[in-house]
Structures are given as C-alpha cells and as structure tokens.
Amino acid sequence: MMRFLLPLLLALAGLGAGVGAGFFLRPAAEAPSADDATGGEGAAAAAADAHAPTADPAAEGHSGTPEEQPEYAKLNNQFIVPIIEDGRVASMVILSLSLEVPPGGTEQVYAVEPKLRDGMLSVLFDHANAGGFRGAFTEAANLVALRRALLEVARSVLGPTAIDVLITDIMRQDS
C-alpha cells in the first residue's frame, strides 16, 4: 500500500503545479469597455481599429499582411575565413548568412548564389585582413560594418531584391 501512495502523491503534486502554472501564466484578458458591455457602436469601431493596417507597417518591423512578409534565403554552406598571423593560420571564423528578400525572391538568390558567395567571401577576407575578426569581433560596431559591406555586395549582385544580410551564426576557433 505504501509503495502506491508515494507515486500517487507525486502525481497529484505535479498536476497541482501544472494547473497553478497554467493559471498564473495565462494571457491577460482585455477588460471590456462601457461601450462593449452595452453593445454600442464604440465596440465595433474599436474592433475595426484593432484589425486595420497601421499607417506605417515598417514601424512595427513587419508588413501588414502575411503575403508582404519578407522571406529569408539561407545561403547553403557556411563561410570559412582563415585568420592569418605571422604567415600561418592562427584561427578560423565560421559564419552562416541569410538574406532578407521580398516574397518570391529566394529563387533569385539561389540562382546567383555562386556569384553572391564569391563576392561575400572577398568581403569576409578583407574584413579578416583588416583585423575585424581579432579581439572582440562580436562588438556591435564590427558587425554593423561587416553587415553593411555584405549588403553592398548582395545589392550589387541582386539589386533591390536584397533587403538585408543576417549573420545567423558566427564562431571563431583559435588554434
């Protein structure tokens, strides 16, 4: 009897903790206004305003409709950049990049990916030779300058299709 009591008590404690967590972590419900309670026209206007597109969708960081959401084209292979010091490879930097493009633009990215990778590798090698991957290479100023240079290359190859360059992974391995 005793060996069944402990698992039962543990199961009840787990169930109680789960219910309590669900209760406290549930999203807050919006409080109804006076117009909502009476069914006045204010409720319809508020509902219409809540679903209306904003005047500046870019201010929210995304477009108003899902069809206008940008796509992200992940470049297939990682970029490997050697860091040369005193005539030898002192470390390696490995990056994964994606491009932000308008809807339907990923096919264009993949169609010119070899040319895009070539230009981006040139930028990464120049950045490495200028010391951009030494020290605190993940500082915001270093990454902003690198993204800007990579975006210039992407726009030279893709034109206005390239909206932004995203550094999705970056790692330096010292030898």
SULKAJO-V324993 format. One record per pair of residues at least 24 apart in sequence whose ideal C-beta (glycine too) atoms are under 10 Angstrom apart, sorted by the first residue. I is the first residue (numbers start at 1). J is the second residue. D is the distance in whole Angstrom. If there is no record, write none. Layout:
# SULKAJO-V324993
I_J_D ; I_J_D
This chain:
# SULKAJO-V324993
63_102_10 ; 63_103_9 ; 66_103_9 ; 67_103_6 ; 67_104_10 ; 68_102_8 ; 68_103_7 ; 69_102_9 ; 69_103_7 ; 70_99_10 ; 70_100_5 ; 70_101_6 ; 70_102_6 ; 70_103_7 ; 70_105_8 ; 70_163_6 ; 70_164_8 ; 71_98_10 ; 71_99_9 ; 71_100_8 ; 71_101_5 ; 71_102_7 ; 71_103_6 ; 71_104_7 ; 71_105_6 ; 71_106_5 ; 71_107_10 ; 71_109_9 ; 71_163_10 ; 72_98_5 ; 72_99_7 ; 72_100_6 ; 72_101_8 ; 72_105_10 ; 72_106_8 ; 72_109_10 ; 72_163_10 ; 72_164_9 ; 72_166_7 ; 72_168_9 ; 73_97_10 ; 73_98_6 ; 73_99_5 ; 73_100_8 ; 73_101_6 ; 73_105_7 ; 73_106_4 ; 73_107_9 ; 73_108_9 ; 73_109_4 ; 73_110_7 ; 73_113_9 ; 73_116_10 ; 73_158_10 ; 73_161_10 ; 73_162_9 ; 73_166_10 ; 74_98_5 ; 74_99_8 ; 74_106_9 ; 74_109_9 ; 74_110_10 ; 74_166_9 ; 74_168_7 ; 75_99_7 ; 75_109_8 ; 75_110_9 ; 75_113_7 ; 75_116_7 ; 75_117_7 ; 75_120_8 ; 75_165_10 ; 75_168_9 ; 76_110_8 ; 76_113_7 ; 76_117_9 ; 77_113_9 ; 77_117_8 ; 78_168_10 ; 78_169_7 ; 78_170_10 ; 78_171_9 ; 79_117_8 ; 79_120_7 ; 79_121_6 ; 79_123_10 ; 79_124_6 ; 79_125_10 ; 79_150_10 ; 79_167_10 ; 79_169_10 ; 79_170_10 ; 80_121_9 ; 80_124_9 ; 80_173_10 ; 81_121_8 ; 81_123_10 ; 81_124_5 ; 81_125_6 ; 81_127_8 ; 81_128_5 ; 81_129_10 ; 81_132_10 ; 81_133_7 ; 81_172_9 ; 82_125_9 ; 82_128_7 ; 82_133_10 ; 82_175_10 ; 83_128_6 ; 83_129_9 ; 83_131_9 ; 83_132_10 ; 83_133_6 ; 83_134_7 ; 83_137_9 ; 83_172_8 ; 83_173_10 ; 83_174_8 ; 83_175_9 ; 84_125_10 ; 84_128_8 ; 84_129_8 ; 85_134_9 ; 88_175_9 ; 89_175_7 ; 90_134_9 ; 90_174_7 ; 90_175_6 ; 91_128_10 ; 91_133_8 ; 91_134_9 ; 91_137_10 ; 91_172_6 ; 91_173_6 ; 91_174_4 ; 91_175_6 ; 92_128_10 ; 92_133_9 ; 92_171_9 ; 92_172_7 ; 92_173_5 ; 92_174_8 ; 92_175_8 ; 93_124_8 ; 93_127_9 ; 93_128_7 ; 93_132_9 ; 93_133_5 ; 93_137_7 ; 93_170_7 ; 93_171_7 ; 93_172_5 ; 93_173_8 ; 94_169_7 ; 94_170_7 ; 94_171_5 ; 94_172_8 ; 94_173_7 ; 95_120_9 ; 95_124_7 ; 95_133_10 ; 95_146_9 ; 95_150_9 ; 95_167_6 ; 95_168_8 ; 95_169_7 ; 95_170_5 ; 95_171_8 ; 95_172_10 ; 96_166_9 ; 96_167_8 ; 96_168_5 ; 96_169_4 ; 96_170_8 ; 96_171_9 ; 97_124_9 ; 97_147_9 ; 97_150_7 ; 97_154_9 ; 97_165_6 ; 97_166_7 ; 97_167_6 ; 97_168_7 ; 97_169_9 ; 97_170_9 ; 98_164_9 ; 98_165_8 ; 98_166_5 ; 98_167_8 ; 98_168_5 ; 98_169_10 ; 99_150_9 ; 99_151_9 ; 99_154_6 ; 99_158_8 ; 99_161_8 ; 99_162_6 ; 99_163_8 ; 99_164_7 ; 99_165_6 ; 99_166_7 ; 100_151_10 ; 100_154_10 ; 100_161_10 ; 100_162_8 ; 100_163_4 ; 100_164_4 ; 100_165_8 ; 100_166_6 ; 101_154_9 ; 101_158_8 ; 101_160_10 ; 101_161_5 ; 101_162_7 ; 101_163_6 ; 101_164_9 ; 102_160_9 ; 102_161_7 ; 102_162_10 ; 102_163_7 ; 104_161_9 ; 105_158_8 ; 105_160_10 ; 105_161_5 ; 105_162_8 ; 105_163_8 ; 106_161_10 ; 108_157_10 ; 108_158_6 ; 108_159_9 ; 108_161_6 ; 108_162_9 ; 109_154_9 ; 109_157_9 ; 109_158_7 ; 109_161_7 ; 109_162_8 ; 111_158_10 ; 112_154_10 ; 112_157_6 ; 112_158_7 ; 112_161_10 ; 113_157_9 ; 115_153_10 ; 115_156_10 ; 115_157_5 ; 115_158_9 ; 116_150_10 ; 116_153_7 ; 116_154_6 ; 116_156_9 ; 116_157_5 ; 116_158_7 ; 116_162_9 ; 117_153_10 ; 117_157_10 ; 118_153_9 ; 118_157_9 ; 119_149_10 ; 119_150_9 ; 119_152_9 ; 119_153_4 ; 119_154_8 ; 119_156_7 ; 119_157_6 ; 120_149_9 ; 120_150_6 ; 120_153_6 ; 120_154_7 ; 120_157_9 ; 120_165_8 ; 121_153_9 ; 122_149_10 ; 122_153_8 ; 123_148_10 ; 123_149_5 ; 123_150_6 ; 123_151_10 ; 123_152_8 ; 123_153_5 ; 123_154_10 ; 123_165_10 ; 124_149_9 ; 124_150_8 ; 124_153_10 ; 133_170_9 ; 133_172_6 ; 134_172_9 ; 137_170_8 ; 137_172_6 ; 138_167_9 ; 138_170_7 ; 138_171_10 ; 138_172_9 ; 143_167_7 ; 143_170_8 ; 146_170_9
